[in-house]
Amino acid sequence: MASTTLDPPLDPGIEPETLLRQRVWGVRFDVLAAFLSLCLVAAANLVITWGHWYSFYKIFAWAPPLFAYWHPHVGPGTPLAVVLAAVVILRGPDLAARLRWRALAPLGYLFGVAWTLAVPLVDGWNRGVPQRLESGDEYLADLHRITDIPQFLRTFTEHIISGQPGSWVVHVSGHPPGATLVFVWLQRIGLAGGNFAALACVLVGGLAVIAVPVTLRALDNDRAARAVLPFLVLLPGPAIAGVSADWLFAGVASTGVALLATGAVGLRAAWSVRYLACCLAAGLLLGFGLFLSYGLALFALVPLAVLVLARGWRAIGPAVAGVAAVVAVFAAAGFWWLDGYHLVVHRYYQDVGFTRPYNYWVWANLAALVLITGPAFAAGLRRAAAGAVEMVRTRVFGSDRVVLALTLAAALVVAGADESGLSKAETERIWLPFAVWLIAAAGLLPARHRRWWLIAQVVVALVVKTLLWTQW
């Protein structure tokens, strides 16, 4: 896989001019992939803004492919985000390559949280942070109705369908009850209101920044884990939609995968209470993820890929037990996941899901995905595809197989979600749990080019937040 690893070693059998040409053309194809991905974004906007294929009211998005409004502006977060990004770009790749992991992981988490808060501050604190979760469609709007949690779970499905007395607001009805319970629990411990809700989303979601590298490292690819960390810290998605419950979902699901990878690799060597506990905890988190978002059922492909890569068959038992325990608790409390899912599909087509055209959003969703993963993802995906072909051709499967497998699993998850038609628009937040695994492909980019790709990531995030009023 000489042409697709991070820094291809010199091959004495290849003429220097040939090797240089391969590297140059590799960079050119990376740039071409990134350019084409941005062309997709432009097309998604232009066919609506200028092409008039559909009215803005029919697609229900005023700055397609994002659920946002055009409003050029700057704010206190603008210089803060620029300074923070400059520090990560200038020092991040070097620190990621040489720091001990015990120091690197918390540092990456802190910078990831800082980035997720800094960019929304372009809109100011109130507009950019607490008000995101205080609108009439968000979870907090219905918390005053939930005084008895057992009754809430028993009767939850009775209020999913729209147009009847007592219907839940959009976000409560559109998710399993676990999502709302998170904010109920915060309220019960005295952390009520938009400020605490937003900070909870940012702080829990930030765990995804280190969960992905931890997974790669557990699966014996420390090089890729270190390479991808700065890209996760400066990922555009959390900057654009990190003050949303979906970023919290990403943190929960990704942490579950990281625990599963750690436990599965450990149990492969020997039985251990520590690693059994990791697998059980992974199952509990992934099981709870099912009750945060119906879309996380598709996410099962990522932990499945981890089990295959780790050859961690011993981990299946405790992990499945953890998932089953969560499902059993919710079922005993009166909520059956499949009943909720079928009612949500019905509710979806009562609302904008009916008016939004599938034949536009089936590809415009991918344009939104480009904006939350950034151009580095397109370049990394190009290298992942080339690497997969090379591995099949040579039958030499190196450590980069981990990145390829996880990227492919996340891509299949996105494809399934897109094809379902249940994610027409708003995917800049809905697909955040998947985006953090897709950006793992950026770990395949050559070290000498990473700073330029990080600059591109930052530019995308800041341009979006400067030109638009985003809703998340």
C-alpha positions as a Markdown table, in Angstrom:
| # | Residue | x | y | z |
|---|---|---|---|---|
| 1 | Met | 0.0 | 0.0 | 0.0 |
| 2 | Ala | 2.9 | 2.3 | -0.8 |
| 3 | Ser | 0.9 | 5.1 | -2.3 |
| 4 | Thr | -1.8 | 5.4 | 0.4 |
| 5 | Thr | -0.1 | 5.2 | 3.8 |
| 6 | Leu | 0.6 | 8.4 | 5.8 |
| 7 | Asp | 4.2 | 8.7 | 4.7 |
| 8 | Pro | 5.1 | 6.1 | 2.1 |
| 9 | Pro | 8.5 | 4.6 | 2.7 |
| 10 | Leu | 11.1 | 4.9 | 0.0 |
| 11 | Asp | 11.1 | 1.8 | -2.2 |
| 12 | Pro | 14.6 | 1.0 | -3.6 |
| 13 | Gly | 12.9 | -0.7 | -6.5 |
| 14 | Ile | 11.2 | 2.5 | -7.7 |
| 15 | Glu | 13.0 | 5.3 | -9.5 |
| 16 | Pro | 13.1 | 8.6 | -7.5 |
| 17 | Glu | 11.4 | 10.4 | -10.4 |
| 18 | Thr | 8.6 | 7.8 | -10.4 |
| 19 | Leu | 8.1 | 7.9 | -6.7 |
| 20 | Leu | 8.0 | 11.7 | -6.7 |
| 21 | Arg | 5.4 | 11.7 | -9.5 |
| 22 | Gln | 3.2 | 9.2 | -7.5 |
| 23 | Arg | 3.4 | 11.5 | -4.5 |
| 24 | Val | 2.6 | 14.7 | -6.5 |
| 25 | Trp | -0.3 | 13.0 | -8.2 |
| 26 | Gly | -1.5 | 11.7 | -4.9 |
| 27 | Val | -1.8 | 15.3 | -3.6 |
| 28 | Arg | -3.4 | 16.4 | -6.8 |
| 29 | Phe | -6.1 | 13.8 | -6.5 |
| 30 | Asp | -6.6 | 14.7 | -2.8 |
| 31 | Val | -7.2 | 18.3 | -3.8 |
| 32 | Leu | -9.5 | 17.2 | -6.7 |
| 33 | Ala | -11.6 | 15.1 | -4.3 |
| 34 | Ala | -11.9 | 18.1 | -1.9 |
| 35 | Phe | -12.8 | 20.4 | -4.7 |
| 36 | Leu | -15.5 | 18.1 | -6.1 |
| 37 | Ser | -17.0 | 17.7 | -2.6 |
| 38 | Leu | -17.3 | 21.5 | -2.3 |
| 39 | Cys | -18.8 | 21.6 | -5.8 |
| 40 | Leu | -21.5 | 19.3 | -4.4 |
| 41 | Val | -22.2 | 21.9 | -1.7 |
| 42 | Ala | -22.4 | 24.7 | -4.3 |
| 43 | Ala | -24.8 | 22.6 | -6.4 |
| 44 | Ala | -27.1 | 21.9 | -3.4 |
| 45 | Asn | -27.4 | 25.6 | -2.9 |
| 46 | Leu | -27.5 | 26.9 | -6.4 |
| 47 | Val | -30.2 | 24.6 | -7.7 |
| 48 | Ile | -32.5 | 26.1 | -5.1 |
| 49 | Thr | -31.3 | 29.7 | -4.9 |
| 50 | Trp | -30.9 | 30.2 | -8.7 |
| 51 | Gly | -32.4 | 27.0 | -10.3 |
| 52 | His | -35.8 | 27.3 | -8.6 |
| 53 | Trp | -36.3 | 23.5 | -8.8 |
| 54 | Tyr | -38.2 | 23.8 | -5.5 |
| 55 | Ser | -39.3 | 26.7 | -3.3 |
| 56 | Phe | -37.5 | 27.4 | -0.1 |
| 57 | Tyr | -40.8 | 26.6 | 1.7 |
| 58 | Lys | -41.0 | 23.2 | 0.1 |
| 59 | Ile | -37.5 | 22.1 | 1.1 |
| 60 | Phe | -37.9 | 24.0 | 4.4 |
| 61 | Ala | -34.3 | 25.2 | 4.5 |
| 62 | Trp | -33.3 | 28.8 | 3.7 |
| 63 | Ala | -29.6 | 28.3 | 3.2 |
| 64 | Pro | -29.5 | 24.8 | 1.7 |
| 65 | Pro | -28.0 | 22.3 | 2.3 |
| 66 | Leu | -28.1 | 23.5 | 5.9 |
| 67 | Phe | -31.1 | 24.3 | 8.1 |
| 68 | Ala | -30.0 | 27.9 | 8.5 |
| 69 | Tyr | -30.5 | 31.5 | 7.3 |
| 70 | Trp | -28.2 | 33.8 | 5.4 |
| 71 | His | -27.0 | 36.5 | 7.8 |
| 72 | Pro | -23.3 | 37.6 | 7.5 |
| 73 | His | -22.0 | 38.6 | 10.9 |
| 74 | Val | -19.1 | 38.4 | 13.4 |
| 75 | Gly | -19.0 | 38.2 | 17.1 |
| 76 | Pro | -16.9 | 37.6 | 20.2 |
| 77 | Gly | -16.2 | 34.0 | 19.1 |
| 78 | Thr | -14.6 | 35.1 | 15.9 |
| 79 | Pro | -11.1 | 36.1 | 17.2 |
| 80 | Leu | -11.3 | 33.4 | 19.9 |
| 81 | Ala | -11.9 | 30.7 | 17.3 |
| 82 | Val | -9.1 | 32.0 | 15.0 |
| 83 | Val | -6.6 | 32.0 | 17.9 |
| 84 | Leu | -7.6 | 28.6 | 19.1 |
| 85 | Ala | -7.4 | 27.2 | 15.5 |
| 86 | Ala | -4.0 | 28.8 | 15.0 |
| 87 | Val | -2.7 | 27.1 | 18.1 |
| 88 | Val | -4.0 | 23.7 | 17.0 |
| 89 | Ile | -2.8 | 24.0 | 13.4 |
| 90 | Leu | 0.7 | 25.2 | 14.4 |
| 91 | Arg | 1.3 | 22.9 | 17.4 |
| 92 | Gly | -1.3 | 20.2 | 17.2 |
| 93 | Pro | 0.3 | 17.7 | 14.7 |
| 94 | Asp | 3.7 | 17.9 | 16.5 |
| 95 | Leu | 2.2 | 17.4 | 20.0 |
| 96 | Ala | 0.0 | 14.6 | 18.7 |
| 97 | Ala | 3.0 | 12.8 | 17.4 |
| 98 | Arg | 5.2 | 13.0 | 20.4 |
| 99 | Leu | 3.2 | 13.5 | 23.7 |
| 100 | Arg | 2.5 | 10.5 | 25.9 |
| 101 | Trp | -1.1 | 9.4 | 25.4 |
| 102 | Arg | -2.0 | 10.1 | 29.1 |
| 103 | Ala | -1.3 | 13.7 | 28.5 |
| 104 | Leu | -2.5 | 13.9 | 24.9 |
| 105 | Ala | -6.0 | 12.5 | 25.4 |
| 106 | Pro | -7.1 | 15.1 | 28.0 |
| 107 | Leu | -5.4 | 17.9 | 26.1 |
| 108 | Gly | -7.3 | 16.8 | 22.9 |
| 109 | Tyr | -10.5 | 16.7 | 24.9 |
| 110 | Leu | -10.1 | 20.2 | 26.3 |
| 111 | Phe | -9.2 | 21.7 | 23.0 |
| 112 | Gly | -12.1 | 19.9 | 21.3 |
| 113 | Val | -14.5 | 21.3 | 23.9 |
| 114 | Ala | -13.0 | 24.8 | 23.5 |
| 115 | Trp | -13.4 | 24.7 | 19.7 |
| 116 | Thr | -17.1 | 23.5 | 20.1 |
| 117 | Leu | -17.8 | 26.5 | 22.3 |
| 118 | Ala | -15.7 | 29.1 | 20.6 |
| 119 | Val | -17.3 | 29.0 | 17.1 |
| 120 | Pro | -20.9 | 29.3 | 18.3 |
| 121 | Leu | -19.8 | 32.4 | 20.2 |
| 122 | Val | -19.6 | 34.1 | 16.8 |
| 123 | Asp | -23.4 | 34.4 | 17.5 |
| 124 | Gly | -22.8 | 35.7 | 21.1 |
| 125 | Trp | -23.3 | 33.6 | 24.2 |
| 126 | Asn | -27.1 | 33.7 | 24.5 |
| 127 | Arg | -27.9 | 33.2 | 20.8 |
| 128 | Gly | -25.0 | 30.8 | 20.3 |
| 129 | Val | -25.3 | 28.6 | 23.4 |
| 130 | Pro | -28.3 | 28.4 | 25.7 |
| 131 | Gln | -30.9 | 29.6 | 23.2 |
| 132 | Arg | -30.1 | 26.6 | 20.9 |
| 133 | Leu | -32.0 | 24.3 | 23.3 |
| 134 | Glu | -34.6 | 26.8 | 24.5 |
| 135 | Ser | -36.7 | 27.0 | 21.4 |
| 136 | Gly | -40.3 | 25.7 | 21.3 |
| 137 | Asp | -39.3 | 22.6 | 19.3 |
| 138 | Glu | -36.5 | 21.4 | 21.7 |
| 139 | Tyr | -36.5 | 19.0 | 24.6 |
| 140 | Leu | -36.6 | 21.7 | 27.3 |
| 141 | Ala | -40.0 | 22.9 | 26.1 |
| 142 | Asp | -41.8 | 19.8 | 27.4 |
| 143 | Leu | -39.9 | 19.2 | 30.7 |
| 144 | His | -42.6 | 21.0 | 32.7 |
| 145 | Arg | -45.0 | 18.2 | 31.8 |
| 146 | Ile | -42.7 | 15.4 | 33.2 |
| 147 | Thr | -43.3 | 15.1 | 36.9 |
| 148 | Asp | -43.4 | 11.4 | 37.1 |
| 149 | Ile | -40.7 | 9.5 | 35.1 |
| 150 | Pro | -42.4 | 6.0 | 35.3 |
| 151 | Gln | -45.6 | 7.5 | 34.0 |
| 152 | Phe | -43.7 | 9.5 | 31.3 |
| 153 | Leu | -42.2 | 6.2 | 30.0 |
| 154 | Arg | -45.5 | 4.3 | 30.2 |
| 155 | Thr | -47.4 | 6.9 | 28.2 |
| 156 | Phe | -44.6 | 8.2 | 26.0 |
| 157 | Thr | -45.9 | 6.6 | 22.8 |
| 158 | Glu | -49.4 | 8.0 | 23.3 |
| 159 | His | -48.2 | 11.5 | 22.6 |
| 160 | Ile | -45.9 | 11.0 | 19.6 |
| 161 | Ile | -48.5 | 11.5 | 16.8 |
| 162 | Ser | -49.0 | 15.2 | 15.9 |
| 163 | Gly | -52.4 | 16.9 | 15.8 |
| 164 | Gln | -53.8 | 15.5 | 19.0 |
| 165 | Pro | -54.1 | 17.0 | 22.5 |
| 166 | Gly | -50.8 | 16.6 | 24.5 |
| 167 | Ser | -48.6 | 15.8 | 21.5 |
| 168 | Trp | -44.9 | 16.1 | 22.3 |
| 169 | Val | -42.9 | 18.9 | 20.7 |
| 170 | Val | -40.9 | 18.0 | 17.6 |
| 171 | His | -37.6 | 16.9 | 19.2 |
| 172 | Val | -39.2 | 15.0 | 22.1 |
| 173 | Ser | -41.6 | 13.1 | 19.8 |
| 174 | Gly | -38.9 | 12.5 | 17.2 |
| 175 | His | -36.5 | 10.6 | 19.5 |
| 176 | Pro | -36.9 | 7.8 | 22.0 |
| 177 | Pro | -37.5 | 8.9 | 25.6 |
| 178 | Gly | -33.9 | 8.5 | 26.7 |
| 179 | Ala | -33.0 | 11.7 | 24.9 |
| 180 | Thr | -35.6 | 13.7 | 27.0 |
| 181 | Leu | -34.6 | 11.8 | 30.2 |
| 182 | Val | -31.1 | 13.2 | 30.0 |
| 183 | Phe | -32.5 | 16.7 | 30.4 |
| 184 | Val | -35.0 | 15.6 | 33.0 |
| 185 | Trp | -32.2 | 14.2 | 35.1 |
| 186 | Leu | -30.2 | 17.4 | 34.7 |
| 187 | Gln | -33.2 | 19.3 | 36.0 |
| 188 | Arg | -33.7 | 16.9 | 38.9 |
| 189 | Ile | -30.1 | 17.5 | 40.1 |
| 190 | Gly | -30.5 | 21.3 | 39.9 |
| 191 | Leu | -29.0 | 21.9 | 36.5 |
| 192 | Ala | -32.1 | 23.2 | 34.8 |
| 193 | Gly | -32.2 | 25.6 | 31.8 |
| 194 | Gly | -30.5 | 26.2 | 28.5 |
| 195 | Asn | -27.0 | 27.0 | 29.9 |
| 196 | Phe | -26.6 | 23.6 | 31.6 |
| 197 | Ala | -28.3 | 21.7 | 28.9 |
| 198 | Ala | -26.0 | 23.2 | 26.2 |
| 199 | Leu | -22.9 | 22.6 | 28.3 |
| 200 | Ala | -23.9 | 19.0 | 29.0 |
| 201 | Cys | -24.2 | 18.4 | 25.2 |
| 202 | Val | -20.8 | 20.0 | 24.6 |
| 203 | Leu | -19.0 | 18.2 | 27.4 |
| 204 | Val | -20.4 | 14.8 | 26.7 |
| 205 | Gly | -20.1 | 15.2 | 23.0 |
| 206 | Gly | -16.4 | 16.2 | 23.4 |
| 207 | Leu | -15.7 | 12.6 | 24.5 |
| 208 | Ala | -16.1 | 11.6 | 20.8 |
| 209 | Val | -12.9 | 13.6 | 20.1 |
| 210 | Ile | -10.8 | 11.2 | 22.1 |
| 211 | Ala | -13.0 | 8.1 | 21.7 |
| 212 | Val | -12.1 | 7.7 | 18.0 |
| 213 | Pro | -8.3 | 7.8 | 18.5 |
| 214 | Val | -8.6 | 5.5 | 21.6 |
| 215 | Thr | -10.4 | 3.0 | 19.4 |
| 216 | Leu | -7.8 | 3.2 | 16.6 |
| 217 | Arg | -5.0 | 2.9 | 19.2 |
| 218 | Ala | -6.7 | -0.1 | 20.9 |
| 219 | Leu | -6.8 | -1.7 | 17.4 |
| 220 | Asp | -3.1 | -1.3 | 17.0 |
| 221 | Asn | -2.9 | 1.8 | 14.9 |
| 222 | Asp | -1.3 | 4.4 | 17.2 |
| 223 | Arg | 0.0 | 6.3 | 14.2 |
| 224 | Ala | -3.4 | 6.9 | 12.7 |
| 225 | Ala | -4.8 | 7.7 | 16.2 |
| 226 | Arg | -2.3 | 10.5 | 16.7 |
| 227 | Ala | -2.7 | 11.7 | 13.1 |
| 228 | Val | -6.5 | 12.1 | 13.3 |
| 229 | Leu | -6.7 | 13.7 | 16.7 |
| 230 | Pro | -6.1 | 17.4 | 15.5 |
| 231 | Phe | -8.8 | 16.8 | 12.8 |
| 232 | Leu | -11.3 | 15.7 | 15.4 |
| 233 | Val | -10.4 | 18.7 | 17.6 |
| 234 | Leu | -11.1 | 21.1 | 14.7 |
| 235 | Leu | -13.9 | 19.1 | 13.1 |
| 236 | Pro | -16.4 | 21.6 | 11.5 |
| 237 | Gly | -19.5 | 19.6 | 12.6 |
| 238 | Pro | -19.3 | 20.3 | 16.4 |
| 239 | Ala | -18.5 | 23.9 | 15.6 |
| 240 | Ile | -21.6 | 24.2 | 13.4 |
| 241 | Ala | -24.0 | 22.0 | 15.4 |
| 242 | Gly | -22.2 | 21.0 | 18.6 |
| 243 | Val | -24.7 | 22.8 | 20.9 |
| 244 | Ser | -27.3 | 20.1 | 20.1 |
| 245 | Ala | -28.4 | 16.9 | 21.7 |
| 246 | Asp | -27.0 | 15.0 | 18.7 |
| 247 | Trp | -23.5 | 15.9 | 19.7 |
| 248 | Leu | -24.2 | 14.4 | 23.1 |
| 249 | Phe | -25.4 | 11.3 | 21.3 |
| 250 | Ala | -22.1 | 11.2 | 19.4 |
| 251 | Gly | -20.2 | 11.3 | 22.7 |
| 252 | Val | -22.2 | 8.5 | 24.2 |
| 253 | Ala | -22.0 | 6.2 | 21.2 |
| 254 | Ser | -18.3 | 6.8 | 20.5 |
| 255 | Thr | -17.4 | 6.2 | 24.1 |
| 256 | Gly | -19.2 | 2.9 | 23.9 |
| 257 | Val | -17.2 | 1.9 | 20.8 |
| 258 | Ala | -13.9 | 2.9 | 22.5 |
| 259 | Leu | -14.7 | 0.8 | 25.5 |
| 260 | Leu | -15.7 | -2.1 | 23.3 |
| 261 | Ala | -12.4 | -1.9 | 21.4 |
| 262 | Thr | -10.4 | -1.8 | 24.6 |
| 263 | Gly | -12.3 | -4.7 | 26.2 |
| 264 | Ala | -12.4 | -6.8 | 23.0 |
| 265 | Val | -8.6 | -6.6 | 22.5 |
| 266 | Gly | -7.9 | -7.2 | 26.2 |
| 267 | Leu | -10.2 | -10.3 | 26.3 |
| 268 | Arg | -8.6 | -11.7 | 23.2 |
| 269 | Ala | -5.4 | -12.2 | 25.2 |
| 270 | Ala | -6.9 | -13.4 | 28.5 |
| 271 | Trp | -10.0 | -13.2 | 30.7 |
| 272 | Ser | -10.0 | -10.2 | 32.9 |
| 273 | Val | -12.5 | -8.5 | 35.2 |
| 274 | Arg | -11.3 | -5.2 | 33.9 |
| 275 | Tyr | -11.9 | -6.0 | 30.3 |
| 276 | Leu | -15.2 | -7.7 | 31.0 |
| 277 | Ala | -16.3 | -4.5 | 32.7 |
| 278 | Cys | -15.2 | -2.5 | 29.6 |
| 279 | Cys | -17.3 | -4.7 | 27.4 |
| 280 | Leu | -20.3 | -4.6 | 29.7 |
| 281 | Ala | -20.1 | -0.8 | 30.0 |
| 282 | Ala | -19.8 | -0.6 | 26.2 |
| 283 | Gly | -23.0 | -2.5 | 25.9 |
| 284 | Leu | -24.8 | -0.3 | 28.4 |
| 285 | Leu | -23.7 | 2.9 | 26.6 |
| 286 | Leu | -24.5 | 1.5 | 23.1 |
| 287 | Gly | -27.8 | 0.2 | 24.4 |
| 288 | Phe | -28.7 | 3.5 | 25.9 |
| 289 | Gly | -27.7 | 5.1 | 22.6 |
| 290 | Leu | -30.7 | 3.2 | 21.0 |
| 291 | Phe | -32.9 | 5.2 | 23.3 |
| 292 | Leu | -31.3 | 8.5 | 22.5 |
| 293 | Ser | -31.8 | 8.4 | 18.7 |
| 294 | Tyr | -33.5 | 5.8 | 16.5 |
| 295 | Gly | -30.8 | 6.5 | 13.9 |
| 296 | Leu | -28.2 | 4.9 | 16.2 |
| 297 | Ala | -29.6 | 1.5 | 15.5 |
| 298 | Leu | -27.8 | 1.8 | 12.1 |
| 299 | Phe | -24.6 | 2.7 | 14.1 |
| 300 | Ala | -24.4 | -0.9 | 15.1 |
| 301 | Leu | -22.2 | -1.5 | 12.0 |
| 302 | Val | -19.3 | 0.5 | 13.7 |
| 303 | Pro | -19.0 | -1.7 | 16.9 |
| 304 | Leu | -19.5 | -4.7 | 14.7 |
| 305 | Ala | -16.5 | -3.6 | 12.6 |
| 306 | Val | -14.5 | -3.2 | 15.8 |
| 307 | Leu | -15.3 | -6.7 | 16.9 |
| 308 | Val | -14.2 | -8.1 | 13.5 |
| 309 | Leu | -11.0 | -6.1 | 13.6 |
| 310 | Ala | -10.2 | -7.0 | 17.2 |
| 311 | Arg | -11.2 | -10.7 | 16.6 |
| 312 | Gly | -12.9 | -10.1 | 20.0 |
| 313 | Trp | -15.5 | -12.8 | 20.0 |
| 314 | Arg | -15.2 | -13.1 | 23.8 |
| 315 | Ala | -16.5 | -9.5 | 24.1 |
| 316 | Ile | -19.8 | -10.3 | 22.4 |
| 317 | Gly | -21.4 | -11.9 | 25.5 |
| 318 | Pro | -20.9 | -9.1 | 28.0 |
| 319 | Ala | -21.5 | -6.4 | 25.3 |
| 320 | Val | -24.8 | -8.0 | 24.3 |
| 321 | Ala | -25.8 | -8.4 | 27.9 |
| 322 | Gly | -25.3 | -4.7 | 28.4 |
| 323 | Val | -27.5 | -3.8 | 25.5 |
| 324 | Ala | -30.1 | -6.3 | 26.5 |
| 325 | Ala | -30.2 | -4.9 | 30.0 |
| 326 | Val | -31.0 | -1.4 | 28.8 |
| 327 | Val | -33.7 | -2.6 | 26.4 |
| 328 | Ala | -35.2 | -4.7 | 29.2 |
| 329 | Val | -35.3 | -1.8 | 31.6 |
| 330 | Phe | -37.1 | 0.5 | 29.1 |
| 331 | Ala | -39.5 | -2.3 | 28.2 |
| 332 | Ala | -40.3 | -3.0 | 31.8 |
| 333 | Ala | -40.9 | 0.7 | 32.3 |
| 334 | Gly | -43.5 | 0.6 | 29.5 |
| 335 | Phe | -41.6 | 1.8 | 26.4 |
| 336 | Trp | -41.0 | -0.7 | 23.5 |
| 337 | Trp | -38.5 | 0.6 | 21.0 |
| 338 | Leu | -40.2 | -0.7 | 17.8 |
| 339 | Asp | -43.5 | 0.8 | 18.8 |
| 340 | Gly | -41.9 | 4.2 | 19.2 |
| 341 | Tyr | -40.0 | 3.8 | 15.9 |
| 342 | His | -43.2 | 3.0 | 13.9 |
| 343 | Leu | -45.0 | 6.0 | 15.4 |
| 344 | Val | -42.1 | 8.3 | 14.7 |
| 345 | Val | -42.1 | 7.4 | 11.0 |
| 346 | His | -45.8 | 8.3 | 11.0 |
| 347 | Arg | -45.2 | 11.6 | 12.8 |
| 348 | Tyr | -42.3 | 12.4 | 10.4 |
| 349 | Tyr | -44.6 | 12.3 | 7.4 |
| 350 | Gln | -47.2 | 14.4 | 9.2 |
| 351 | Asp | -44.6 | 17.2 | 9.3 |
| 352 | Val | -41.9 | 18.5 | 6.9 |
| 353 | Gly | -40.8 | 15.0 | 6.1 |
| 354 | Phe | -43.9 | 14.9 | 3.8 |
| 355 | Thr | -43.1 | 18.2 | 2.0 |
| 356 | Arg | -39.3 | 17.9 | 1.7 |
| 357 | Pro | -38.5 | 16.3 | -1.7 |
| 358 | Tyr | -36.6 | 13.0 | -1.5 |
| 359 | Asn | -35.0 | 13.4 | -4.9 |
| 360 | Tyr | -33.3 | 16.6 | -3.8 |
| 361 | Trp | -32.3 | 15.7 | -0.2 |
| 362 | Val | -31.0 | 12.3 | -1.1 |
| 363 | Trp | -27.9 | 14.0 | -2.5 |
| 364 | Ala | -28.1 | 17.4 | -0.7 |
| 365 | Asn | -27.8 | 15.5 | 2.6 |
| 366 | Leu | -24.3 | 14.5 | 1.4 |
| 367 | Ala | -23.5 | 18.1 | 0.7 |
| 368 | Ala | -24.4 | 18.9 | 4.4 |
| 369 | Leu | -22.1 | 16.0 | 5.4 |
| 370 | Val | -19.2 | 17.6 | 3.5 |
| 371 | Leu | -19.7 | 20.8 | 5.5 |
| 372 | Ile | -19.6 | 19.0 | 8.9 |
| 373 | Thr | -16.7 | 16.7 | 8.0 |
| 374 | Gly | -14.7 | 19.2 | 5.9 |
| 375 | Pro | -12.6 | 18.9 | 2.8 |
| 376 | Ala | -10.1 | 16.7 | 4.7 |
| 377 | Phe | -12.7 | 14.0 | 4.8 |
| 378 | Ala | -13.1 | 14.0 | 1.0 |
| 379 | Ala | -9.3 | 13.7 | 0.5 |
| 380 | Gly | -9.0 | 11.0 | 3.2 |
| 381 | Leu | -11.9 | 9.1 | 1.7 |
| 382 | Arg | -10.1 | 9.2 | -1.7 |
| 383 | Arg | -7.0 | 7.7 | -0.1 |
| 384 | Ala | -9.1 | 5.2 | 1.8 |
| 385 | Ala | -10.7 | 4.0 | -1.5 |
| 386 | Ala | -7.3 | 3.8 | -3.2 |
| 387 | Gly | -5.8 | 2.0 | -0.1 |
| 388 | Ala | -8.7 | -0.6 | -0.2 |
| 389 | Val | -8.1 | -1.3 | -3.8 |
| 390 | Glu | -4.3 | -1.7 | -3.2 |
| 391 | Met | -4.9 | -4.0 | -0.3 |
| 392 | Val | -7.2 | -6.3 | -2.3 |
| 393 | Arg | -4.7 | -6.3 | -5.2 |
| 394 | Thr | -1.7 | -7.1 | -3.1 |
| 395 | Arg | -3.4 | -9.1 | -0.4 |
| 396 | Val | -1.2 | -7.2 | 2.1 |
| 397 | Phe | -3.3 | -5.9 | 5.0 |
| 398 | Gly | -1.4 | -3.5 | 7.1 |
| 399 | Ser | -2.4 | -1.4 | 10.1 |
| 400 | Asp | -4.3 | 1.0 | 7.9 |
| 401 | Arg | -7.0 | -1.7 | 7.5 |
| 402 | Val | -8.4 | -0.4 | 10.8 |
| 403 | Val | -9.0 | 3.1 | 9.3 |
| 404 | Leu | -10.4 | 1.7 | 6.1 |
| 405 | Ala | -12.8 | -0.7 | 7.9 |
| 406 | Leu | -14.1 | 2.0 | 10.3 |
| 407 | Thr | -14.5 | 4.5 | 7.6 |
| 408 | Leu | -16.3 | 2.0 | 5.4 |
| 409 | Ala | -18.6 | 1.0 | 8.3 |
| 410 | Ala | -19.5 | 4.7 | 9.0 |
| 411 | Ala | -20.0 | 5.3 | 5.3 |
| 412 | Leu | -22.5 | 2.4 | 5.1 |
| 413 | Val | -24.3 | 3.8 | 8.1 |
| 414 | Val | -24.6 | 7.2 | 6.3 |
| 415 | Ala | -25.8 | 5.5 | 3.1 |
| 416 | Gly | -28.5 | 3.6 | 5.0 |
| 417 | Ala | -29.7 | 6.7 | 6.8 |
| 418 | Asp | -29.7 | 8.7 | 3.6 |
| 419 | Glu | -31.6 | 6.0 | 1.6 |
| 420 | Ser | -34.2 | 5.6 | 4.3 |
| 421 | Gly | -35.6 | 9.1 | 3.5 |
| 422 | Leu | -36.0 | 9.7 | 7.3 |
| 423 | Ser | -33.1 | 12.2 | 7.3 |
| 424 | Lys | -34.2 | 14.8 | 4.7 |
| 425 | Ala | -32.2 | 17.9 | 5.8 |
| 426 | Glu | -30.8 | 18.8 | 9.2 |
| 427 | Thr | -28.2 | 16.1 | 8.8 |
| 428 | Glu | -25.6 | 18.6 | 9.9 |
| 429 | Arg | -26.6 | 17.6 | 13.4 |
| 430 | Ile | -28.3 | 14.3 | 12.9 |
| 431 | Trp | -25.2 | 12.7 | 11.4 |
| 432 | Leu | -22.7 | 14.0 | 13.9 |
| 433 | Pro | -22.4 | 10.5 | 15.6 |
| 434 | Phe | -21.3 | 9.2 | 12.1 |
| 435 | Ala | -19.2 | 12.1 | 11.1 |
| 436 | Val | -16.6 | 11.5 | 13.9 |
| 437 | Trp | -15.9 | 8.1 | 12.4 |
| 438 | Leu | -15.8 | 9.2 | 8.8 |
| 439 | Ile | -13.0 | 11.8 | 9.6 |
| 440 | Ala | -10.8 | 8.9 | 10.7 |
| 441 | Ala | -9.9 | 8.7 | 7.0 |
| 442 | Ala | -8.0 | 12.0 | 7.5 |
| 443 | Gly | -5.4 | 9.9 | 9.3 |
| 444 | Leu | -4.3 | 8.6 | 5.9 |
| 445 | Leu | -3.3 | 12.0 | 4.7 |
| 446 | Pro | 0.5 | 12.6 | 4.5 |
| 447 | Ala | 2.0 | 14.3 | 7.5 |
| 448 | Arg | 3.6 | 17.1 | 5.5 |
| 449 | His | 0.2 | 18.2 | 4.2 |
| 450 | Arg | -1.9 | 17.9 | 7.4 |
| 451 | Arg | -1.6 | 21.6 | 8.4 |
| 452 | Trp | -3.0 | 22.7 | 5.1 |
| 453 | Trp | -5.9 | 20.4 | 5.5 |
| 454 | Leu | -6.5 | 21.6 | 9.0 |
| 455 | Ile | -6.6 | 25.2 | 7.7 |
| 456 | Ala | -9.2 | 24.1 | 5.2 |
| 457 | Gln | -11.3 | 22.6 | 8.0 |
| 458 | Val | -11.2 | 25.8 | 10.0 |
| 459 | Val | -12.1 | 27.9 | 7.0 |
| 460 | Val | -15.2 | 25.8 | 6.3 |
| 461 | Ala | -16.4 | 26.1 | 9.9 |
| 462 | Leu | -15.8 | 29.8 | 10.2 |
| 463 | Val | -17.2 | 30.7 | 6.8 |
| 464 | Val | -20.4 | 28.8 | 7.7 |
| 465 | Lys | -20.8 | 30.4 | 11.1 |
| 466 | Thr | -19.9 | 33.9 | 9.7 |
| 467 | Leu | -22.3 | 33.8 | 6.8 |
| 468 | Leu | -25.3 | 32.0 | 8.4 |
| 469 | Trp | -27.5 | 31.9 | 11.4 |
| 470 | Thr | -27.4 | 28.2 | 12.1 |
| 471 | Gln | -30.2 | 26.6 | 14.1 |
| 472 | Trp | -28.1 | 24.3 | 16.2 |
